[in-house]
C-alpha cells in the first residue's frame, strides 16, 4: 500500500514545528507578518509539488542510500585516493 504525501500538509507540519524551534531559521520565520508567512507557505508548497512531479517515490525495495565518501591509501599511504 502506497502512502500518498499531500504537499501542503507536509509544509504545514514543518512550519508548525518551526514555530516551536529555537534555531535562527525559526526566529526569522517568527518575525514574519501573516502575509509573509502565507507567501512563504505558498512558495514552499509550489516547490514541493514540483519536486514530487519530477521525482518518482522511492520504493523501499530499492534500498536507496546517499553517496558515501571513500578514501584509499596506496604505496604505503604515499598516494591517497579520495572521493
BAPA-767511 format. One record per residue: residue number from 1; residue in one letter; x, y, z of N, C-alpha, C in turn. Coordinates in nm, 2 decimals, always signed. Each point is the difference from the previous one (the first is absolute). Example, Ala and Ser with C-alpha at 12.3 -4.5 7.8 and 13.67 -1.06 7.14 Angstrom:
REM BAPA-767511
1|A|+1.32|-0.57|+0.78|-0.09|+0.12|+0.00|+0.09|+0.12|+0.00;
2|S|-0.04|+0.11|-0.07|+0.09|+0.11|+0.00|-0.08|+0.11|+0.08;
REM end
This chain:
REM BAPA-767511
1|X|+0.08|-0.12|+0.00|-0.08|+0.12|+0.00|+0.09|+0.12|+0.00;
2|X|-0.02|+0.09|-0.10|+0.08|+0.12|-0.01|-0.06|+0.11|+0.08;
3|X|+0.08|+0.07|+0.08|-0.04|+0.12|+0.07|+0.01|+0.12|-0.09;
4|X|-0.10|+0.07|-0.02|+0.01|+0.12|-0.08|+0.02|+0.12|+0.09;
5|X|+0.10|+0.08|-0.03|+0.04|+0.12|+0.07|-0.08|+0.12|-0.06;
6|X|-0.06|+0.07|+0.09|-0.07|+0.12|-0.04|+0.09|+0.12|+0.03;
7|X|+0.06|+0.06|-0.11|+0.10|+0.10|+0.02|-0.04|+0.11|+0.10;
8|X|-0.12|+0.06|-0.01|-0.03|+0.11|+0.09|-0.01|-0.05|+0.15;
9|X|-0.04|-0.12|+0.02|-0.01|-0.06|+0.14|+0.15|-0.01|+0.05;
10|X|+0.09|-0.04|-0.08|+0.14|-0.01|+0.03|+0.06|+0.14|+0.04;
11|X|-0.03|+0.09|-0.09|+0.04|+0.14|+0.03|-0.05|+0.05|+0.13;
12|X|-0.13|-0.02|+0.02|-0.06|+0.05|+0.13|+0.06|-0.07|+0.12;
13|X|+0.03|-0.13|-0.01|+0.06|-0.07|+0.11|+0.14|+0.06|+0.03;
14|X|+0.08|+0.02|-0.10|+0.13|+0.06|+0.02|-0.01|+0.14|+0.05;
15|X|-0.08|+0.08|-0.05|-0.01|+0.14|+0.05|-0.05|+0.00|+0.14;
16|X|-0.09|-0.09|+0.03|-0.06|-0.01|+0.14|+0.12|-0.03|+0.10;
17|X|+0.08|-0.10|-0.04|+0.11|-0.03|+0.08|+0.11|+0.11|+0.01;
18|X|+0.01|+0.07|-0.10|+0.09|+0.11|-0.01|-0.03|+0.11|+0.10;
19|X|-0.13|+0.02|+0.03|-0.04|+0.10|+0.09|+0.05|-0.02|+0.14;
20|X|+0.02|-0.13|+0.04|+0.05|-0.04|+0.13|+0.15|-0.03|+0.01;
21|X|+0.07|+0.02|-0.11|+0.14|-0.03|-0.01|+0.07|+0.13|+0.05;
22|X|+0.12|-0.02|+0.06|+0.08|+0.11|+0.05|+0.11|+0.04|-0.09;
23|X|+0.01|-0.05|-0.13|+0.11|+0.04|-0.08|-0.02|+0.13|-0.08;
24|X|+0.10|+0.04|-0.07|+0.00|+0.13|-0.07|-0.11|+0.01|-0.11;
25|X|-0.02|-0.12|-0.07|-0.11|+0.00|-0.10|-0.13|+0.02|+0.06;
26|X|-0.03|-0.06|+0.12|-0.13|+0.02|+0.07|-0.01|+0.14|+0.04;
27|X|+0.10|+0.06|+0.05|+0.00|+0.14|+0.05|-0.04|+0.09|-0.12;
28|X|+0.06|-0.02|-0.11|-0.03|+0.08|-0.12|-0.14|-0.02|-0.05;
29|X|-0.05|-0.12|+0.00|-0.14|-0.03|-0.04|-0.10|+0.06|+0.10;
30|X|+0.03|+0.00|+0.13|-0.09|+0.05|+0.10|-0.01|+0.16|-0.02;
31|X|+0.10|+0.06|-0.06|+0.00|+0.14|-0.02|-0.08|+0.04|-0.12;
32|X|-0.05|-0.09|-0.08|-0.08|+0.03|-0.12|-0.14|+0.04|+0.04;
33|X|-0.06|+0.09|-0.07|-0.14|+0.03|+0.03|-0.08|-0.11|-0.07;
34|X|-0.13|+0.01|+0.01|-0.09|-0.11|-0.05|+0.01|-0.01|-0.15;
35|X|+0.01|+0.11|-0.07|+0.02|+0.00|-0.15|+0.12|-0.07|-0.04;
36|X|+0.11|+0.04|+0.06|+0.13|-0.07|-0.03|+0.00|-0.14|+0.03;
37|X|-0.06|-0.04|+0.11|-0.01|-0.15|+0.03|-0.08|-0.07|-0.10;
38|X|-0.11|+0.06|-0.05|-0.09|-0.06|-0.10|+0.08|-0.01|-0.13;
39|X|+0.07|+0.10|-0.04|+0.08|+0.00|-0.12|+0.11|-0.11|+0.00;
40|X|+0.06|-0.01|+0.12|+0.10|-0.11|+0.01|-0.06|-0.14|-0.01;
41|X|-0.11|-0.01|+0.07|-0.08|-0.13|+0.00|-0.03|-0.04|-0.15;
42|X|-0.05|+0.10|-0.07|-0.04|-0.02|-0.14|+0.12|-0.04|-0.09;
43|X|+0.11|+0.07|+0.02|+0.12|-0.03|-0.08|+0.06|-0.13|+0.03;
44|X|+0.01|-0.04|+0.13|+0.05|-0.13|+0.04|-0.09|-0.11|-0.06;
45|X|-0.13|+0.02|+0.01|-0.09|-0.10|-0.06|+0.02|-0.01|-0.15;
46|X|+0.01|+0.11|-0.07|+0.03|-0.01|-0.15|+0.12|-0.08|-0.03;
47|X|+0.11|+0.03|+0.07|+0.12|-0.07|-0.02|-0.01|-0.15|+0.03;
48|X|-0.07|-0.03|+0.11|-0.01|-0.14|+0.04|-0.09|-0.08|-0.10;
49|X|-0.10|+0.07|-0.05|-0.09|-0.07|-0.11|+0.09|-0.02|-0.12;
50|X|+0.08|+0.10|-0.04|+0.08|-0.02|-0.12|+0.10|-0.11|+0.02;
51|X|+0.06|-0.02|+0.12|+0.09|-0.10|+0.03|-0.07|-0.14|-0.01;
52|X|-0.12|-0.01|+0.06|-0.07|-0.13|-0.01|-0.04|-0.04|-0.14;
53|X|-0.02|+0.11|-0.08|-0.04|-0.03|-0.14|+0.12|-0.05|-0.08;
54|X|+0.12|+0.04|+0.03|+0.12|-0.03|-0.08|+0.07|-0.13|+0.05;
55|X|-0.02|-0.04|+0.13|+0.07|-0.11|+0.05|-0.10|-0.10|+0.05;
56|X|+0.01|-0.13|-0.05|-0.09|-0.10|+0.05|+0.02|-0.04|+0.14;
57|X|-0.10|-0.05|+0.07|+0.03|-0.04|+0.14|+0.09|-0.12|+0.00;
58|X|+0.09|-0.01|+0.10|+0.09|-0.11|+0.01|-0.06|-0.12|+0.07;
59|X|+0.01|-0.11|-0.06|-0.05|-0.12|+0.05|+0.10|-0.06|+0.10;
60|X|-0.05|-0.04|+0.12|+0.09|-0.06|+0.10|+0.09|-0.11|-0.05;
61|X|-0.05|-0.08|-0.10|+0.08|-0.11|-0.05|+0.12|+0.05|-0.08;
62|X|+0.00|+0.13|-0.04|+0.12|+0.05|-0.07|+0.12|+0.03|+0.10;
63|X|-0.03|+0.01|+0.13|+0.11|+0.02|+0.10|+0.09|+0.12|-0.04;
64|X|-0.06|+0.11|-0.01|+0.08|+0.12|-0.04|+0.10|+0.04|+0.11;
65|X|+0.11|+0.05|-0.04|+0.10|+0.05|+0.09|+0.06|+0.13|-0.06;
66|X|+0.06|+0.08|+0.08|+0.07|+0.12|-0.05|+0.14|-0.04|-0.03;
67|X|+0.06|+0.08|-0.09|+0.14|-0.04|-0.03|+0.09|+0.01|+0.12;
68|X|+0.08|-0.10|+0.01|+0.10|+0.00|+0.11|+0.13|+0.03|-0.05;
69|X|+0.08|+0.08|+0.08|+0.14|+0.02|-0.04|+0.08|-0.12|+0.02;
70|X|+0.11|+0.00|-0.08|+0.09|-0.11|+0.02|+0.14|+0.06|+0.00;
71|X|+0.09|-0.07|+0.07|+0.14|+0.04|+0.02|+0.09|-0.12|+0.00;
72|X|+0.09|-0.01|-0.09|+0.09|-0.12|-0.02|+0.15|+0.05|+0.00;
73|X|+0.08|-0.06|+0.08|+0.14|+0.03|+0.00|+0.08|-0.11|-0.08;
74|X|+0.08|+0.05|-0.09|+0.08|-0.09|-0.09|+0.15|+0.03|+0.03;
75|X|+0.08|-0.10|-0.04|+0.15|+0.01|+0.01|+0.03|+0.05|+0.14;
76|X|-0.03|-0.08|+0.10|+0.03|+0.04|+0.14|-0.06|+0.14|+0.04;
77|X|-0.12|+0.02|-0.05|-0.07|+0.13|+0.02|+0.07|+0.12|-0.05;
78|X|+0.09|-0.01|-0.10|+0.06|+0.11|-0.06|-0.09|+0.06|-0.10;
79|X|-0.09|-0.08|-0.05|-0.11|+0.05|-0.10|-0.13|-0.02|+0.07;
80|X|-0.08|+0.10|+0.01|-0.13|-0.01|+0.06|-0.11|+0.03|-0.11;
81|X|-0.09|-0.09|-0.02|-0.11|+0.02|-0.09|-0.12|+0.03|+0.08;
82|X|-0.07|+0.11|-0.03|-0.11|+0.03|+0.09|-0.11|+0.06|-0.09;
83|X|-0.12|-0.03|+0.04|-0.12|+0.06|-0.08|-0.10|+0.05|+0.10;
REM end
